[in-house]
Amino acid sequence: MQTEKSSRLYKEAIELMPGGVSSPVRAFKPNPFYVSKAAGSKLFDVDGNEFIDYCLAYGALILGHANPEVKDALKEQLERGWLYGTPIELEVKYAKLIRKFYPSIEMLRFVNTGSEATMSALRLARGFTGKDKIVKIEGSFHGSHDAVLVKAGSGATTFGIPNSAGVPSDFVKNTLQVPFNDTEKLSELLEKNKDVACVIMEPVMGNSALIIPEGDYLKEVRRITKENDVLLIFDEIITGFRLSLGGAQECYGVKPDITTLGKIAGGGFPIGIYGGRKEIMSRISPSGDVYQAGTFSGNPMSLIAGYTTVKILERDRIVERTAEKTKKLCCGIRDLLNDKEGIELGQISSMFCIYFGKTPKNYHEALRLNKEAYMNFFRKLLEHGVFFPPSQFESCFMSYAHTEEDIERTIEAFSSAI
Ligand SMILES: *Cc1c(COP(=O)(O)O)cnc(C)c1O
């Protein structure tokens, strides 16, 4: 594998940007590869290498890279301008489409990133209930704003700083934590604390490895939050349009009060969405007293890419068909893991994860995974032209653009790397 150009660029980047990157998990040793183009299931780097991509911008791309239909829609929009700072028809069309798949979302607002969506959803929950405390799940990741940078997953855990410096303890004294898959601890906490506005959670955790809810856990969480008069926020920024068109809430039959969407919803462009019951959402400015605003919110490029993507997902049953492809790959991987002690595989829909250790059911167990072994495996895969996320704590994703040949090549690469 040639790495000359990438390593030269990285040397320069390290002097120009912290860790040489624009977002932490992208940095790995000896150096990340610099992408020059992408198409379908593949990334191509500046040194002429080609990689089958299972990171897919951390789950944002379910159609693969540079989908031609999305590209055409974007081009057509470009011709008509790309930022107006006024309402557009597409907002109405896209909002209606989202509401069709997410009956829990009666009203919504478009924002620019997932972080912004969860930040705004938390403010809204507090404004609506008049209570200050929030409960999050240990190891869940909701973006990089103060209130949720406590035992946060993703890059925060990868780099050993789940509690970030620079977040005043006063800002997070109202952030309480419970373990995933544990309804008893949640019940106890909510009975003890009567000033909790909401519970925010990833219904399937995708940022502390992949952690799947057990049995009726999510239904129980819904029951407990209701009984305690606490709002339930599902952060479906990964799971939305991935587990099914209607997200984890559709798969598990649970109706949250507020939902956040992002990633796939922007079709490869920056987006965040938060929505929920009309009574709650009406509290947002200008119809209500909870302030939130943004220059680029609901911008035409993100909306056209997202809208076109979701229309394709619906028309071609992409979500189910991508899950089938993932099952096929995972079958092949399972066969290879049969005689391997201490390496396990988790899969749900088109998300999967190789655990170097036991399949975790919460953050505490995820922290016990062998991240050095994972990184060795990751580097070996890379040499064989397969790109998994560069951290044990991220989950792998499949796209509809992945082919039979990709799956075969990946299983071969996996076999050599393992
Ligand atoms: C990626 C992610 C976010 C943050 O979204 P950004 O667009 O990166 O700000 C929030 N919550 C979850 C569950 C995510 O996976």
The ligand as an ORCA input file, in Angstrom:
! r2SCAN-3c Opt
* xyz 0 1
  C     -23.339     11.627     14.948
  C     -24.235     11.697     16.114
  C     -24.593     12.919     16.695
  C     -23.971     14.214     16.276
  O     -24.283     14.565     14.977
  P     -23.343     15.651     14.221
  O     -24.033     15.880     12.919
  O     -22.003     14.999     14.090
  O     -23.285     16.857     15.084
  C     -25.526     12.909     17.708
  N     -26.086     11.762     18.134
  C     -25.759     10.569     17.609
  C     -26.424      9.335     18.106
  C     -24.796     10.493     16.599
  O     -24.431      9.302     16.111
*
